[in-house]
């Protein structure tokens, strides 16, 4: 049975991402080996239809078709810009740059600067958290990412750090 939804995230360099079913529920993992469409059309916010296949590692999307292109607001660019502003620098750096961030925190007494209370809505927070988890560890499964992301988002909303 075909499901309608939207692209939450797709990383063409890594060849995977996540789709959010329109009916709600957990996001569904998407892998490059399971698509037969132009990856460039998998921008956040693009509307898609897909089938869900259950695997030993969780749900994954197959038979993906883009039904409506992503809004022209350049969501990926906006996310990168927010991330750059959050880290207080203009370049993202590479994965090996993480040590410098840790050193920066230690220079500030081991604490990161705090943003304004409730400065992101839950959707934007979830996108940011997805990016962090994808960058954190290549061994995280889709099921683990979805579970961690849901618990952290619920926690942040419950504390008023994120707008519901």
ROLO-852920 format. One record per atom (N, C-alpha, C, O): y, z, x. Coordinates in steps of 0.001 Angstrom, whole numbers, padded with zeros to 6 digits, always signed. Layout:
! ROLO-852920
YZX
...
END
This chain:
! ROLO-852920
-001183+000000+000851
+000000+000000+000000
+001245+000000+000896
+001327+000765+001857
+002177-000834+000581
+003385-000976+001378
+004404+000113+001039
+004591+000473-000123
+005052+000624+002077
+006043+001688+001944
+007396+001135+002364
+007478+000349+003308
+008454+001536+001675
+009812+001161+002069
+010419+002301+002858
+010091+003466+002631
+011300+001969+003782
+011958+003001+004569
+013023+002422+005470
+013483+001296+005277
+013412+003221+006471
+014435+002821+007429
+013987+003140+008842
+013170+004034+009065
+014533+002399+009787
+014292+002686+011195
+015119+003907+011578
+016335+003919+011381
+014477+004926+012118
+015167+006114+012607
+015557+005885+014065
+016683+006159+014479
+014597+005377+014828
+014791+005180+016265
+013767+004167+016737
+012623+004170+016283
+014183+003290+017659
+013229+002405+018325
+013725+002166+019740
+014855+001722+019942
+012881+002461+020717
+013221+002270+022118
+012438+001066+022635
+011237+001157+022889
+013130-000062+022787
+012476-001294+023231
+011920-001157+024648
+010913-001783+024977
+012560-000350+025483
+012067-000158+026847
+010722+000556+026864
+009854+000231+027674
+010552+001508+025989
+009298+002257+025929
+008310+001656+024941
+007110+001922+025013
+008816+000845+024018
+007948+000171+023067
+007478+001006+021904
+006407+000750+021354
+008261+002009+021513
+007898+002770+020326
+009116+003387+019670
+010202+003432+020247
+008913+003861+018451
+009999+004485+017696
+009443+005161+016456
+008247+005439+016365
+010343+005425+015490
+009964+006126+014265
+010630+005486+013063
+011767+005018+013135
+009899+005475+011951
+010398+004976+010677
+010398+006131+009684
+009482+006954+009689
+011422+006196+008832
+011503+007238+007809
+011160+006626+006455
+011869+005733+005991
+010089+007084+005814
+009757+006568+004486
+010860+006914+003485
+011404+008018+003510
+011184+005971+002612
+012218+006171+001599
+011858+007321+000662
+012742+008012+000157
+010571+007525+000432
+010105+008572-000484
+010157+009964+000139
+009864+010954-000531
+010529+010045+001417
+010600+011334+002103
+009329+011609+002878
+008458+010748+003006
+009240+012805+003384
+008083+013178+004179
+008325+012940+005656
+009434+012616+006079
+007265+013107+006430
+007355+012991+007881
+007631+011553+008302
+007170+010609+007660
+008382+011394+009382
+008610+010075+009956
+007291+009524+010474
+006372+010275+010802
+007213+008204+010542
+005981+007522+010940
+006207+006844+012285
+007209+006159+012492
+005268+007044+013184
+005309+006477+014528
+005156+004956+014455
+004394+004439+013638
+005884+004253+015311
+005824+002797+015394
+005611+002399+016844
+006368+002825+017716
+004590+001587+017119
+004306+001148+018484
+004402-000361+018571
+004054-001071+017628
+004875-000847+019710
+005074-002279+019927
+003802-003092+019681
+003876-004229+019216
+002641-002521+019988
+001378-003238+019800
+001041-003473+018328
+000170-004281+018007
+001737-002762+017436
+001443-002858+016009
+002489-003657+015238
+002490-003648+014007
+003377-004345+015948
+004397-005151+015254
+004294-006606+015684
+003842-006924+016784
+004719-007462+014797
+004737-008901+015075
+006095-009454+014633
+006178-010498+013986
+007162-008723+015002
+008526-009129+014665
+009405-008951+015897
+008984-008352+016887
+010605-009464+015833
+011559-009332+016931
+011994-007871+017054
+012560-007301+016121
+011726-007281+018201
+012102-005875+018426
+013593-005633+018239
+013997-004540+017841
+014408-006629+018519
+015859-006465+018408
+016311-006183+016981
+017430-005715+016774
+015465-006458+015997
+015819-006177+014606
+015537-004726+014226
+015907-004291+013135
+014889-003974+015110
+014533-002580+014824
+015636-001620+015262
+015418-000744+016099
+016801-001797+014694
+017952-000939+014985
+017983+000213+013977
+017569+000037+012832
+018469+001393+014390
+018561+002520+013450
+019335+002122+012192
+020423+001551+012263
+018743+002440+011048
+019369+002129+009771
+018847+000859+009133
+019089+000632+007948
+018128+000009+009886
+017554-001207+009311
+016517-000821+008263
+015718+000090+008479
+016529-001512+007135
+015547-001249+006084
+014286-002047+006377
+014341-003213+006769
+013147-001389+006178
+011860-001991+006492
+010840-001699+005403
+011000-000775+004606
+009784-002511+005390
+008585-002181+004629
+007450-002113+005650
+007471-002815+006661
+006473-001272+005380
+005366-001099+006323
+004198-000426+005633
+004341+000182+004573
+003054-000548+006251
+001860+000170+005812
+001645+001335+006770
+002055+001279+007929
+001008+002377+006284
+000737+003554+007113
-000762+003633+007377
-001584+003563+006463
-001088+003781+008654
-002480+003937+009066
-002632+005315+009702
-001852+005694+010575
-003631+006053+009261
-003905+007371+009837
-004791+007205+011062
-005815+006523+011010
-004391+007833+012169
-005176+007777+013399
-005463+009201+013848
-004980+010156+013239
-006247+009348+014910
-006543+010683+015425
-005298+011333+016033
-005288+012544+016254
-004246+010547+016307
-003010+011090+016878
-001900+011214+015835
-000778+011586+016179
-002190+010911+014571
-001190+011008+013516
-001002+009677+012813
-001755+008729+013034
+000015+009619+011963
+000298+008403+011196
+001032+007393+012058
+001866+007750+012890
+000700+006103+011839
+001441+005063+012533
+001717+003922+011566
+000962+003686+010622
+002820+003217+011824
+003226+002104+010975
+002576+000812+011458
+002497+000546+012657
+002119+000027+010506
+001582-001305+010808
+002171-002270+009783
+002736-001840+008777
+002042-003568+010034
+002546-004598+009121
+004025-004383+008792
+004426-004468+007632
+004822-004106+009807
+006246-003816+009621
+007025-005104+009388
+006829-006095+010092
+007901-005081+008403
+008790-006214+008128
+010191-005668+007862
+010353-004722+007090
+011202-006260+008499
+012588-005863+008265
+013069-006566+007006
+013018-007792+006915
+013540-005782+006024
+014013-006357+004766
+015536-006448+004714
+016091-007231+003943
+016209-005643+005538
+017670-005671+005591
+018104-005187+006975
+017657-004143+007449
+018975-005956+007608
+019435-005603+008955
+020185-004275+008941
+020698-003842+007909
+020235-003644+010100
+020962-002378+010248
+022443-002602+009997
+022956-003695+010239
+023136-001574+009513
+024589-001679+009347
+025246-002066+010673
+024747-001726+011745
+026338-002759+010589
+027011-003279+011786
+027822-002239+012534
+028634-002596+013387
+027624-000946+012237
+028431+000090+012898
+027931+000444+014280
+028461+001363+014905
+026913-000268+014782
+026370-000038+016119
+025943+001410+016294
+026473+002124+017146
+024989+001838+015490
+024517+003222+015533
+024028+003648+016901
+024276+004776+017326
+023336+002758+017594
+022819+003118+018919
+023976+003388+019870
+023934+004346+020643
+025002+002556+019818
+026166+002769+020677
+026891+004049+020314
+027369+004773+021189
+026972+004327+019021
+027635+005553+018579
+026859+006777+019047
+027450+007775+019458
+025496+006693+018982
+024676+007814+019449
+024863+008035+020936
+024997+009174+021385
+024874+006951+021708
+025065+007085+023153
+026430+007686+023448
+026565+008510+024352
+027448+007277+022684
+028795+007806+022886
+028828+009307+022571
+029423+010090+023312
+028178+009701+021455
+028132+011135+021120
+027425+011912+022213
+027857+013000+022593
+026322+011344+022721
+025562+012024+023764
+026418+012167+025022
+026416+013225+025652
+027149+011115+025393
+028013+011182+026568
+029079+012246+026379
+029352+013019+027297
+029687+012296+025190
+030709+013307+024912
+030108+014702+024983
+030732+015631+025495
+028898+014845+024467
+028237+016144+024461
+027987+016653+025876
+028139+017842+026155
+027604+015741+026764
+027319+016149+028136
+028555+016100+029014
+028494+016475+030185
+029678+015643+028469
+030924+015649+029216
+030967+014667+030360
+031598+014927+031384
+030292+013525+030191
+030356+012515+031237
+030260+011147+030586
+029820+011020+029444
+030673+010135+031314
+030710+008807+030720
+029463+007994+030986
+029246+006989+030309
+028629+008381+031944
+027399+007639+032183
+026208+008505+031824
+026219+009717+032037
+025200+007885+031287
+024024+008650+030866
+023183+009065+032048
+022522+010103+032009
+023199+008277+033089
+022359+008590+034243
+020918+008252+033945
+020583+007839+032835
+020051+008430+034956
+018648+008147+034721
+017891+009453+034536
+018476+010534+034617
+016604+009353+034290
+015810+010543+034007
+015792+011501+035185
+015607+012704+035001
+015980+010982+036391
+015995+011839+037566
+017272+012652+037662
+017387+013521+038527
+018234+012386+036790
+019525+013054+036823
+019468+014429+036153
+020452+015167+036188
+018328+014786+035542
+018235+016055+034820
+018534+017260+035699
+019126+018234+035235
+018137+017203+036946
+018368+018330+037835
+019843+018651+037966
+020210+019820+038084
+020693+017644+037948
+022126+017878+038054
+022650+018632+036846
+023529+019482+036982
+022118+018330+035658
+022545+019052+034463
+022177+020526+034581
+022968+021406+034240
+020972+020780+035065
+020534+022165+035215
+021458+022886+036194
+021849+024028+035951
+021811+022216+037313
+022718+022819+038280
+024070+023104+037656
+024683+024134+037935
+024544+022183+036801
+025826+022385+036131
+025774+023622+035248
+026736+024388+035197
+024644+023827+034541
+024517+025010+033684
+024555+026281+034519
+025180+027269+034134
+023878+026249+035671
+023851+027433+036517
+025247+027766+037021
+025596+028940+037145
+026058+026736+037317
+027431+026971+037750
+028259+027644+036663
+029252+028308+036963
+027859+027480+035398
+028596+028087+034287
+027913+029371+033833
+028066+029786+032684
+027174+029989+034717
+026508+031240+034359
+025236+031017+033565
+024810+031911+032832
+024601+029827+033690
+023346+029575+033014
+023474+029256+031544
+022457+029177+030855
+024678+029067+031031
+024862+028802+029611
+025508+027448+029413
+026401+027044+030158
+025038+026764+028398
+025660+025498+028019
+026859+025789+027132
+026871+026775+026395
+027873+024920+027205
+028990+025118+026287
+028521+024887+024858
+027661+024040+024619
+029069+025619+023920
+028687+025475+022527
+029655+024558+021806
+030861+024574+022049
+029090+023752+020906
+029918+022889+020068
+030391+023674+018868
+030098+024862+018739
+031121+023016+017994
+031602+023662+016779
+030451+023950+015839
+029460+023220+015837
+030559+024981+015052
+029526+025345+014106
+029361+024246+013063
+030336+023815+012448
+028120+023794+012866
+027854+022778+011866
+028533+021455+012141
+028980+020780+011214
+028616+021072+013418
+029355+019863+013763
+028571+018581+013487
+029169+017505+013471
+027267+018652+013272
+026459+017487+012950
+025770+017705+011614
+025444+018836+011254
+025549+016611+010873
+024720+016755+009691
+023259+016707+010140
+022967+016349+011281
+022359+017063+009252
+020943+017160+009626
+020398+015822+010118
+019576+015800+011035
+020832+014710+009535
+020356+013393+009972
+020775+013071+011392
+019962+012613+012195
+022044+013310+011705
+022541+013037+013060
+021880+013984+014065
+021540+013583+015177
+021705+015236+013664
+021042+016206+014536
+019612+015757+014834
+019154+015834+015974
+018912+015287+013800
+017541+014823+013968
+017479+013643+014933
+016578+013577+015768
+018432+012707+014827
+018474+011574+015754
+018675+012053+017186
+017989+011596+018100
+019618+012976+017381
+019886+013501+018719
+018654+014222+019266
+018291+014058+020430
+018025+015012+018419
+016843+015763+018836
+015692+014814+019187
+014953+015060+020141
+015541+013747+018430
+014514+012751+018737
+014737+012176+020126
+013799+012056+020914
+015982+011821+020425
+016316+011286+021751
+015944+012287+022852
+015355+011911+023864
+016289+013552+022649
+015989+014581+023649
+014483+014737+023851
+014010+014836+024983
+013739+014759+022758
+012287+014918+022862
+011639+013715+023520
+010708+013872+024310
+012115+012511+023206
+011569+011317+023838
+011844+011316+025335
+011005+010874+026120
+013010+011806+025732
+013346+011878+027150
+012657+013036+027863
+012495+013007+029083
+012253+014053+027109
+011728+015273+027714
+010349+015101+028337
+010094+015612+029428
+009455+014384+027653
+008079+014340+028128
+007375+013113+027560
+007304+012943+026343
+006864+012272+028425
+006167+011063+027990
+004836+011365+027314
+004276+010489+026656
+004316+012580+027459
+003017+012916+026911
+003069+013466+025487
+002020+013696+024886
+004266+013682+024933
+004367+014166+023562
+003865+013083+022612
+004218+011912+022754
+003043+013479+021644
+002566+012524+020640
+003581+012445+019511
+004476+013284+019402
+003433+011434+018678
+004310+011281+017518
+004216+012514+016627
+005232+013020+016149
+002999+012996+016406
+002799+014172+015550
+003533+015392+016142
+004161+016152+015405
+003456+015575+017449
+004140+016699+018094
+005653+016571+017967
+006342+017543+017656
+006163+015372+018209
+007613+015161+018110
+008094+015451+016701
+009094+016145+016520
+007395+014928+015695
+007795+015146+014307
+007740+016631+013961
+008650+017141+013308
+006689+017336+014387
+006549+018764+014077
+007637+019597+014753
+008251+020456+014120
+007869+019341+016027
+008909+020084+016755
+010270+019813+016138
+011047+020735+015893
+010547+018552+015893
+011847+018159+015353
+012103+018813+014001
+013213+019281+013744
+011092+018854+013130
+011261+019457+011804
+011538+020960+011907
+012418+021481+011222
+010790+021645+012754
+010983+023103+012877
+012333+023439+013481
+012997+024372+013031
+012751+022685+014504
+014041+022953+015136
+015177+022621+014173
+016156+023363+014096
+015061+021518+013439
+016097+021154+012469
+016203+022209+011375
+017307+022630+011031
+015063+022645+010820
+015081+023702+009808
+015733+024974+010351
+016524+025616+009659
+015404+025330+011576
+015981+026516+012216
+017501+026380+012349
+018245+027304+012022
+017953+025217+012833
+019380+024982+013042
+020142+024974+011717
+021240+025524+011638
+019581+024363+010684
+020216+024359+009367
+020282+025778+008825
+021308+026193+008286
+019176+026532+008968
+019135+027906+008486
+020154+028816+009148
+020622+029776+008536
+020502+028521+010400
+021480+029313+011123
+022923+028813+010916
+023881+029429+011383
+023048+027699+010217
+024384+027147+009972
+024928+026350+011146
+026117+026034+011179
+024085+026022+012101
+024515+025239+013250
+024625+023767+012909
+025349+023013+013558
+023886+023368+011868
+023831+021972+011428
+024067+021951+009928
+023559+022805+009202
+024835+020979+009465
+025099+020849+008039
+023888+020249+007341
+023288+019300+007845
+023530+020788+006200
+022374+020304+005449
+022728+019089+004625
+021872+018546+003926
END
